[in-house]
């Protein structure tokens, strides 16, 4: 196993296909269960465009919109090494340069945009 570590922040939007359709802001999962994957991706694409254009910071968007508990830290997941995250998430994160924002990444948890921060 590689000792290489990365640090990343992300914004997760859960949808009807997510393995756990509930979150800190929707504990019953009522809204999540009514959200299609396409709707989640459309929102993420808009957030991604705002970050890339400089209109918004990922941390600010994640704090308000992310379905992950990391929202309380502006989406910061801290440092992690290979084998700690879902494969698609890990592959995307390790493939980014520091400061780079991913395209949409699908995992069992939902749809994400990821920024490598370290």
C-alpha positions as CSV (number, residue, x, y, z in Angstrom):
1,X,0.0,0.0,0.0
2,X,1.2,3.4,-0.9
3,X,2.0,5.9,1.9
4,X,0.9,8.7,-0.5
5,X,-1.8,10.9,1.1
6,X,-4.1,13.6,-0.2
7,X,-6.3,16.1,1.4
8,X,-9.6,17.0,-0.2
9,X,-12.8,18.9,0.3
10,X,-16.1,18.0,-1.4
11,X,-19.7,18.8,-1.8
12,X,-22.0,15.7,-1.8
13,X,-25.5,15.7,-3.0
14,X,-27.4,12.6,-2.2
15,X,-30.3,11.4,-4.4
16,X,-32.8,8.6,-4.7
17,X,-30.1,6.1,-5.6
18,X,-27.8,6.9,-2.6
19,X,-27.1,4.0,-0.3
20,X,-28.2,6.0,2.7
21,X,-30.9,8.5,1.6
22,X,-30.6,10.7,4.7
23,X,-28.3,13.4,5.9
24,X,-27.6,15.9,8.6
25,X,-30.0,18.4,6.9
26,X,-32.6,15.8,5.8
27,X,-32.6,13.2,8.6
28,X,-35.7,11.5,7.3
29,X,-34.5,11.6,3.8
30,X,-37.7,13.1,2.4
31,X,-36.1,15.5,0.0
32,X,-33.2,13.1,-0.9
33,X,-35.7,10.4,-1.9
34,X,-37.4,12.9,-4.2
35,X,-34.2,14.0,-5.8
36,X,-33.2,12.3,-9.0
37,X,-29.5,11.7,-9.9
38,X,-30.0,14.1,-12.8
39,X,-31.3,16.8,-10.5
40,X,-28.4,16.3,-8.2
41,X,-25.9,16.5,-11.1
42,X,-27.5,19.6,-12.5
43,X,-27.1,21.4,-9.1
44,X,-23.5,20.2,-8.8
45,X,-22.7,21.5,-12.3
46,X,-24.1,24.9,-11.4
47,X,-22.0,24.9,-8.1
48,X,-18.9,23.7,-10.1
49,X,-19.4,26.6,-12.6
50,X,-19.7,29.1,-9.7
51,X,-16.4,27.8,-8.1
52,X,-14.5,27.8,-11.4
53,X,-15.7,31.3,-12.3
54,X,-14.7,32.6,-8.9
55,X,-18.3,33.5,-8.0
56,X,-18.3,31.1,-5.0
57,X,-15.9,29.1,-2.8
58,X,-16.4,25.4,-2.5
59,X,-16.2,25.6,1.3
60,X,-19.0,28.1,1.4
61,X,-21.2,26.0,-0.9
62,X,-20.4,22.8,0.9
63,X,-21.3,24.3,4.3
64,X,-24.8,25.1,3.1
65,X,-25.6,22.4,0.5
66,X,-23.5,19.3,1.1
67,X,-25.3,16.2,2.4
68,X,-22.1,15.0,4.1
69,X,-21.3,15.7,7.7
70,X,-18.1,17.4,6.5
71,X,-20.3,20.3,5.6
72,X,-19.7,21.6,9.1
73,X,-16.0,21.9,8.1
74,X,-16.7,23.4,4.7
75,X,-16.5,20.0,3.1
76,X,-13.0,19.3,4.4
77,X,-12.3,15.5,4.7
78,X,-8.8,15.9,6.0
79,X,-5.9,13.7,4.9
80,X,-6.4,10.2,3.6
81,X,-4.5,7.5,1.8
82,X,-5.5,4.9,-0.8
83,X,-8.0,2.4,0.4
84,X,-9.9,4.7,2.8
85,X,-12.5,6.1,0.5
86,X,-14.8,4.6,-2.1
87,X,-12.9,3.7,-5.2
88,X,-14.3,6.3,-7.6
89,X,-13.9,9.1,-5.1
90,X,-10.3,8.0,-4.4
91,X,-9.4,7.6,-8.0
92,X,-10.7,11.1,-8.8
93,X,-9.0,12.8,-5.9
94,X,-5.6,11.2,-6.5
95,X,-5.9,12.2,-10.1
96,X,-6.3,15.9,-9.3
97,X,-3.6,18.5,-8.8
98,X,-3.7,20.5,-5.6
99,X,-6.3,23.3,-6.1
100,X,-8.0,21.5,-8.9
101,X,-11.8,20.8,-9.0
102,X,-13.1,17.5,-10.3
103,X,-15.9,16.8,-12.7
104,X,-19.0,15.1,-11.2
105,X,-18.0,11.9,-9.4
106,X,-20.6,9.2,-8.7
107,X,-20.3,6.9,-5.7
108,X,-22.7,4.8,-3.7
109,X,-23.1,7.8,-1.4
110,X,-24.3,10.1,-4.2
111,X,-22.8,12.7,-6.6
112,X,-19.8,14.8,-5.6
113,X,-17.5,17.6,-6.7
114,X,-14.1,17.3,-5.2
115,X,-11.3,19.7,-4.7
116,X,-7.8,18.4,-3.8
117,X,-6.4,20.7,-1.2
118,X,-3.2,18.9,-0.3
